Amino acid sequence: MTDTPLTTRFAPSPTGPLHLGHVAAAFFARDHAGPHGRFLLRIEDIDTTRCREKFIAETLEDLAWVGLAWKGDVLRQSRRMPLYQETLTHLSERGLLYPCFCTRSEVRREAAEAFSAPHHAPDGSLIYPGTCQHMAPAERQRRLAEGQPHTLRLDVAKALATLRAPLMWRELDGSRVLCHPEAFGDVVLARRDTPASYHLCVTHDDAAQGVTLVTRGEDLRDVTSIHRLLQELMGWPEPVYAFHPLLCDASGKRLAKRDGALSIRALREAGATPHSVRQAARLSA
């Protein structure tokens, strides 16, 4: 690694209250930026059905209360949809995207029919068997003309064929890790209910914000392969990556919003101090 100051970011999704795991992740990013680097805050609110303004306001307040400060304005992904569409258009014009009309239940059924045993990606999702990829062009155009709901999938094999060298990512210690985006199958870059997906938005905005060190939990290590592929396809800068362990409760269960993890707001109302919350997250400001 060079001595050049780093730019890091914390990018929560406002689908629920902030909890200790978020605080741990935020301080991990801020501490790696160091005193001369830039620590940014981004709100990943593309899921309009689950994200709430209430959670955004509480997130900003809780982060400030616990002692976090960030550089510049807070970037909100929901206000950047035209920029994501430009990326989708670019990939589409290169023939790297195709529309998928399958519902989730159809994907499950088709995956079961295509493979002798369930094929899962590293993140646990079913690997799409490519049904719509092989659809006759006339049928595809008919469905599009009728306005049938669809996602846009990245043709990963075709995308990899455009690269001139093996795809890798760099870690903070200087090591290189071989990428395997094909392990995820043809991932969705634009969903039915949202004009863009997490993979597209996070990679686009890391480049746009000049993030040079991406910090993320170990649960997102494998999807880095997808993000590196998008960076290469779009000619975006390659950041360095650092992965942190996931914060767990006393029973070893990962803290998560969907599991009702104790929120920062609840800790505050119970009389916790910023220092005690940082300590509970095994961090100090």
C-alpha positions in Angstrom: 0.0 0.0 0.0 1.1 3.6 -0.6 1.1 6.4 1.9 -1.6 8.3 -0.1 -4.5 9.2 2.2 -7.4 6.9 1.8 -11.1 7.6 1.1 -13.6 5.2 2.8 -17.3 5.3 3.2 -20.1 3.9 5.4 -23.2 3.1 3.4 -26.2 1.9 5.5 -29.6 1.0 4.0 -32.4 2.8 5.9 -34.8 -0.2 6.2 -34.7 -0.2 10.0 -32.9 1.3 13.0 -29.2 1.4 13.3 -27.7 -1.2 15.6 -24.3 -2.1 17.1 -23.1 -3.9 14.0 -23.6 -0.8 12.0 -21.6 1.3 14.5 -18.8 -1.3 14.3 -18.8 -1.1 10.5 -18.9 2.7 10.5 -15.9 3.0 12.8 -14.0 0.4 10.9 -14.3 2.5 7.8 -13.6 5.8 9.6 -10.5 4.5 11.4 -9.1 3.1 8.1 -9.4 6.5 6.5 -7.1 7.8 9.2 -6.6 11.4 10.3 -5.6 12.6 6.9 -8.1 10.6 4.8 -11.7 11.1 3.9 -14.6 9.3 5.5 -17.9 9.6 3.6 -21.5 8.8 4.4 -23.8 7.3 1.7 -27.4 6.3 2.2 -28.3 3.3 0.0 -32.1 3.9 -0.3 -32.9 2.5 -3.7 -35.5 0.1 -2.1 -38.4 2.5 -2.0 -40.7 -0.2 -0.6 -38.6 -0.7 2.6 -36.6 2.4 3.0 -38.1 5.2 5.2 -37.3 8.9 5.7 -37.8 8.3 9.4 -34.9 5.8 9.4 -32.7 8.1 7.4 -33.2 10.9 9.9 -32.6 8.6 12.8 -29.5 7.1 11.2 -27.9 10.6 10.8 -28.8 11.5 14.4 -27.5 8.3 15.9 -24.2 8.4 14.0 -23.6 12.0 15.1 -24.6 11.0 18.7 -22.1 8.1 18.8 -19.3 10.4 17.7 -19.0 10.0 13.9 -18.3 12.8 11.6 -18.1 12.6 7.8 -16.8 14.8 5.0 -19.1 16.6 2.7 -22.8 16.1 1.9 -24.5 12.8 2.4 -25.1 11.0 -0.9 -28.5 9.4 -1.4 -28.8 6.8 -4.0 -32.5 7.3 -4.6 -31.6 10.7 -6.2 -29.1 9.2 -8.7 -31.3 6.8 -10.8 -30.6 8.6 -14.1 -26.9 8.0 -13.5 -27.4 4.3 -12.9 -29.6 4.2 -16.1 -26.6 5.6 -18.1 -24.5 2.6 -16.9 -27.2 0.2 -17.8 -27.6 1.7 -21.2 -23.8 1.4 -21.8 -23.8 -2.2 -20.8 -26.9 -2.9 -22.9 -25.3 -1.3 -26.0 -22.4 -3.7 -25.6 -24.8 -6.6 -25.6 -23.9 -7.5 -22.0 -27.5 -7.3 -20.6 -30.6 -9.3 -21.3 -34.2 -8.9 -20.0 -35.4 -11.7 -17.7 -39.2 -12.1 -17.4 -39.0 -14.9 -14.8 -40.7 -14.4 -11.4 -38.9 -15.6 -8.2 -41.0 -18.8 -8.1 -40.2 -19.5 -11.8 -36.5 -19.0 -11.1 -36.8 -21.6 -8.2 -38.6 -24.0 -10.4 -36.4 -23.6 -13.4 -33.2 -23.9 -11.3 -34.6 -27.2 -9.9 -35.3 -28.5 -13.4 -32.0 -27.3 -14.9 -29.7 -28.8 -12.2 -29.7 -32.3 -10.7 -29.2 -30.6 -7.3 -29.8 -27.1 -6.1 -27.1 -24.8 -7.3 -26.5 -21.8 -4.9 -24.3 -18.8 -5.2 -21.8 -18.0 -2.4 -24.4 -15.6 -0.9 -27.0 -18.4 -0.7 -29.2 -17.3 -3.6 -30.2 -19.7 -6.4 -28.1 -19.5 -9.5 -30.3 -18.5 -12.4 -30.2 -21.2 -15.2 -30.3 -18.6 -18.0 -33.8 -19.4 -19.3 -34.5 -15.9 -20.7 -31.0 -15.6 -22.1 -31.9 -18.2 -24.7 -35.3 -16.8 -25.5 -36.0 -16.2 -29.2 -35.4 -12.6 -30.2 -38.9 -12.2 -31.6 -40.5 -13.5 -28.4 -38.3 -11.2 -26.3 -39.3 -8.2 -28.4 -43.0 -9.1 -28.1 -42.8 -9.2 -24.4 -40.9 -6.0 -24.2 -43.4 -4.3 -26.5 -46.2 -5.5 -24.3 -44.5 -3.9 -21.3 -44.2 -7.2 -19.4 -42.3 -6.7 -16.1 -38.7 -7.9 -16.2 -35.3 -7.5 -14.6 -32.1 -6.9 -16.5 -29.4 -9.5 -16.0 -25.7 -9.3 -16.7 -24.4 -12.0 -19.1 -21.5 -12.9 -16.9 -19.8 -15.3 -19.3 -20.0 -12.8 -22.1 -18.7 -10.1 -19.8 -15.7 -12.2 -18.7 -14.9 -12.9 -22.3 -14.2 -9.2 -22.9 -11.4 -9.1 -20.3 -7.8 -9.5 -21.2 -6.4 -10.8 -17.9 -7.7 -12.8 -14.9 -9.9 -10.8 -12.7 -8.6 -10.1 -9.1 -9.2 -7.8 -6.2 -6.5 -6.3 -4.0 -6.6 -6.4 -0.2 -5.2 -3.9 2.3 -2.2 -6.1 3.0 -1.2 -6.1 -0.7 -2.4 -9.6 -1.5 -4.4 -10.4 -4.6 -7.5 -12.6 -4.6 -8.8 -14.3 -7.8 -12.3 -13.4 -8.6 -15.1 -15.9 -9.5 -18.1 -13.8 -10.6 -19.4 -16.9 -12.5 -20.2 -18.5 -9.2 -23.2 -16.1 -8.9 -24.6 -16.8 -12.4 -26.2 -14.0 -14.4 -26.8 -11.4 -11.6 -29.6 -8.9 -11.7 -28.5 -5.3 -12.3 -32.0 -3.8 -12.6 -34.9 -5.2 -10.6 -38.6 -5.1 -11.4 -39.5 -2.7 -8.6 -36.3 -0.7 -8.7 -34.4 0.7 -11.7 -31.1 -0.5 -10.4 -29.7 -3.2 -8.1 -27.3 -3.1 -5.1 -24.4 -4.5 -7.2 -24.7 -1.7 -9.8 -25.3 1.2 -7.4 -22.6 0.4 -4.9 -20.0 0.0 -7.6 -21.0 3.1 -9.5 -21.0 5.3 -6.4 -17.7 4.0 -5.0 -16.2 5.2 -8.3 -18.1 8.4 -8.4 -17.1 9.3 -4.8 -13.5 8.4 -5.3 -13.5 5.7 -2.7 -10.1 4.1 -2.6 -10.6 1.6 0.2 -13.9 -0.3 0.4 -14.5 -1.7 3.9 -17.2 -4.3 4.2 -18.3 -7.3 6.3 -17.0 -10.8 5.7 -20.5 -11.7 4.4 -19.8 -9.5 1.4 -16.4 -10.8 0.6 -17.6 -13.1 -2.3 -19.7 -10.5 -4.0 -16.6 -8.4 -4.5 -16.0 -10.6 -7.6 -19.2 -9.1 -9.2 -18.2 -5.6 -8.3 -14.7 -6.0 -9.7 -16.2 -7.3 -12.9 -18.4 -4.2 -13.2 -15.4 -2.0 -12.5 -13.5 -3.5 -15.3 -16.4 -3.4 -17.7 -17.0 0.3 -17.0 -13.4 1.4 -16.7 -13.9 2.5 -13.2 -10.9 2.8 -10.8 -10.0 -0.3 -8.8 -10.2 0.3 -5.0 -8.5 -1.8 -2.3 -10.7 -3.9 0.0 -10.7 -4.6 3.7 -13.1 -7.0 5.4 -14.2 -6.9 9.0 -15.8 -9.6 11.1 -19.5 -9.4 11.8 -20.6 -8.3 15.2 -22.5 -11.1 17.1 -24.5 -11.3 20.2 -23.6 -13.4 23.3 -25.0 -16.6 21.6 -22.9 -16.0 18.5 -25.8 -14.9 16.4 -25.0 -12.1 13.9 -26.6 -8.8 14.7 -29.1 -7.9 12.0 -32.2 -5.6 11.7 -34.4 -8.4 10.6 -33.5 -10.4 13.8 -34.6 -7.5 16.0 -31.0 -6.6 17.1 -30.9 -4.0 19.8 -30.9 -0.6 18.2 -28.7 2.4 19.0 -31.9 4.4 19.6 -33.1 1.8 22.2 -29.7 1.8 23.9 -29.9 5.6 24.1 -33.3 5.5 25.6 -32.1 3.0 28.1 -29.4 5.4 29.3 -26.4 4.3 27.3 -23.7 6.9 26.6 -21.8 7.3 23.3 -18.7 5.8 25.0 -20.5 2.7 26.3 -22.1 2.1 22.8 -18.6 2.3 21.2 -17.3 -0.1 23.8 -20.2 -2.5 23.2 -19.3 -2.4 19.5 -15.7 -3.2 20.5 -14.5 0.1 19.2 -13.5 3.5 20.5 -13.7 6.9 18.9 
